[in-house]
Amino acid sequence: NGGCNHMICTSCGEHFCYVCGGKWRDHSSQPGGLNYYQCRLGDRATRPDAPAFASHNPGSFVACHDGFLGNQRDARWERAVAELALALADVFDIDRAFATFLLEALEASLAARRALSFSYVLKYEIGEAGRLSRHWTRQLSPSIAELEVVTSKLESVMGLGHFAAAARAARFEEAEALRHPASVLQDLDLRKPLAHIVAVARSAGFAEQLCMSVRLQTQRLLGEGRAFHALPEEDKIGQPGLLPAAGRFVSSGATQLTEM
């Protein structure tokens, strides 16, 4: 129902996921990074295309493709949902600082997710030898993990998930359907969205700091990607032809990160 999935057993103290029942620590490496409100591990066992070794081989095509897709965002939909939030804030005369934060945070999160998507392309492309390299283990890999965590936190603070859930519950499925946000709001259950934006407006300073953190971490990841791209070819050993299914997915992760 949109609540936090992080559970703690009162008998043994075990931390687990409400959705899939798995250990909570495993969710830090789920596609798209740690997210307290969305479990992306729950349906893995039922997927016919997911081999049994995928969860134990983070460099496999399936795992990297999951990471790529987990970080994809529909920018048109995200911006349309943000307009709903802005319209609601205007109706209730919420502090303008919220609108400023939301617009800046949206662009920061979209840029971060795009960089993270292509980092998984690079992760698969460089192969096992590349993933064991000093540059990957000490620089790129930590940058990816940190950016996934902080971006998930920023998205939770933005609260667009509440508006998206309300819109879809009212059968607004496409960005085009939200082109008149003031009118759309009349058909939505706005109890959770409104409570959320009021809370965020009261903590604008923290929200802005989180947004800045995502921007800086994104630039750090892009810088590491450019540095990797500049390495001698012998230090970038890939695994060409490992899986024919890779196709267009393995286009050139390092180049994509360099050109962003």
N, C-alpha and C positions, 0 to 999 in steps of 0.2 A: 504493500500500500504506500510505498515511497519512504518508509521509515528506515532507520539505520539497521544494517544487517549484522553488525558486530555484536555477538552475544557472549556472555560469560556464565558458565555453569556455576550455580551457587553451591553445588556439592563438592566438585573437584577443582574448580577454578579454571577449567579449560576454556580457551577462547575459540569460538567457532562461528561459522557463517549461518545465519538464520535460513537462507535460501537453499544452500546445497548441503549443509551439515558438515562441510569440510573444515579442516584446521584453518584458523584465521590467518596464520602466518603465510599460508600458501597463496593467499589472495594478493600479496604484495607484488607477485610476479605474473598476475593475470594480464591478458591483453588489455592495453589501455591504462595499466597501472592500478594501484590501490584505489578503490572507490567504496566508501562506506554505504552507498545507496544502490549500487548495481553490481550483482555477482555475474561474472562472465565465465565461471567455471562450472556452473550447475548443469549445463546441458552437454558438456563435453562427452560424457559417457554414452550419450544416445546418438551422437553424430556418426553416421556411417562412414564419413570420409576421414575420421580422425583415427590414425593408427594407435595401437596400444602404447607405443614408445613415445608418442608426441609429448606427453607431459613430462617425460624424463629426459627429453632431448630438446632443450630450448633453442637449438640452432637448426632444427628440422624445418622443412618447408612449411608444414602445417602450423608449427608454433610461430614462425616468423610471419606467415600470412595472417594468422589470428591477431598478432600484434599490430600489423599494418591496418587491418580492418577495424580493430578495436580503437584505433586513434583517428579513424576517418570521421569527419563531421560534415553535415550538409549545411554549408554556410548560409544559403538562402533561408532555410528553415530556422536556423539559429537566430538570424537577424530578425526574421518575422516574429519569432517568439519574444525576442528582446523588445520589440515594439509593443507587444502586449503588456510587458512589465512597465515600460515607460508610460503607456496610456493609463494604466492603473495607478501608477505613482502620481500622475497628473490629476486624476480624479480626486485622490485623497490628499493632494497638496503635500506630497512627501518632499523632503528636503532635496534641492537640486543636486546636492552632492551625490545622491544615489544615482541619478541619471548619468552624471559624469563618470562615476565609477563603472556602471554597467557597460557603457559604450566602450570604455577603454579596456575593461576586463574581457569583453567579448572578443575584441580584435587580438588581444594578447593570447587568449586561450586557443583561438583558431590558428594563430601562427605557431603556437607550441605544438598543437596536435599535428599540424602539417609536418613540422620538423621531426616529431616522434614517428610518424608514419614511415617516412623515408629512412629513419634510423634502423627500422626493422628490415627494410630492403637491403641496406648496407650489411646488417648483421648476417643475413643469409648469404649475400654475395661473397663476402670475404672468406667464408668457409671456416672449418674448425681451426686450422692453423692461424688464420687471422684473428679469431676470437681468443686465442691464447697469447697473442702478442702483447707486449708491454703497453703499447698505446691504447689498445682496446680495454684491457683489464683495469688499467689505472686511470684512464681518462674518459674514453667514450662511454663505456658501460656504466660507470658511476653517474655520469652526466645524464644519461638516458633515464636511469632509475629515479634520480632526484627530480628531474623535470616531470616525469609521470606522476609522482606523488604530489608535488606542489600544484600541478595543473588540475588534478582531481579535486584538491582542496579549494582552489579558486572557483571551479565550476559548481561545487557544492554551495559556496558562499553566494555566487551569482543567483542561484535558485531557479534557473531557467527550466530545470526538470519539472518543477511544480507547475509551471505554466504550460509546458508541453504536455504533461499528463492530463491537465484540465482540458486542454484543447482537443486532445485525441479522445478523451472521454465524451466530449460533445461532438465527435465525428468530424473534427477539423484535422484532416490528415496531410494536407499539402500547404506549402508556404503561400501559394496563391490564394488559398481560402482565408488567409489571415490579413489580406491587404487592407481591410478596414478595421483596425484593432479596437477602436471605441465601440463599434457595433458588435464585434465578436465577444467582447467582455460580458455583454448582457446575457450570453448563453452559457457562461462558464461558472463552475463552482470555484469561487475565488477565496475561500476561507484560508487555505494553506498558503497560496501565493501572497496574499495580502499580509498575513502575519510574518511571512519571511522577509518581505521587502522593508517592513517597518523595523524589524530587528537589524537588518543590514544597515539601514539608514542611521541607526543609533551607534553603529560600530564602523563608521565610514573610514576612520583612520586605519584600523586594522585591515579592512578590505583593500584599501589603496596600497598598503605595504605588501600584501599578498600578491596583488596585481604586478607591482614592481618586481617582486621576486621571480614571478613567472617570466617576465620580460628578460631579466638578467640571465636566468637559467637557460632560456631559449638561445640567447646570444652565445652563451658558453658552449652549448651543444653544437651550434652552427660553427663556432670557431674550432672545436675539436674535429668536426667533419672536414673542414677546410684543411686542417693540419694533416689529417689522415690522407686526404686526396693528394697532398703534396709529397707524401712519403715515396721513396724509391719503389718501383714495381715489385722488386723481390720481397719487399716487406708487406705486400698486399696479395697474399696467396689466396685465390678463390677456389671454388669447387664447380667449374663449368660442367653443365650437363648432368648434375647429380639427380635432378628430377625433371623430366620433360614437362611436367605440369607447371613448372615455374613460369614459363612463357614470358609474358610482358611484365610480370611481377618483378623479376630481376632485370630492371632496366639499367640502372646505375645509381645505387644508393648514395655513394660518395659524391657523385656529380650533382645529384638532386640537392643534397645538403649544401654543397658548395655554391650552387646558383641561387639559393633562397635569399 
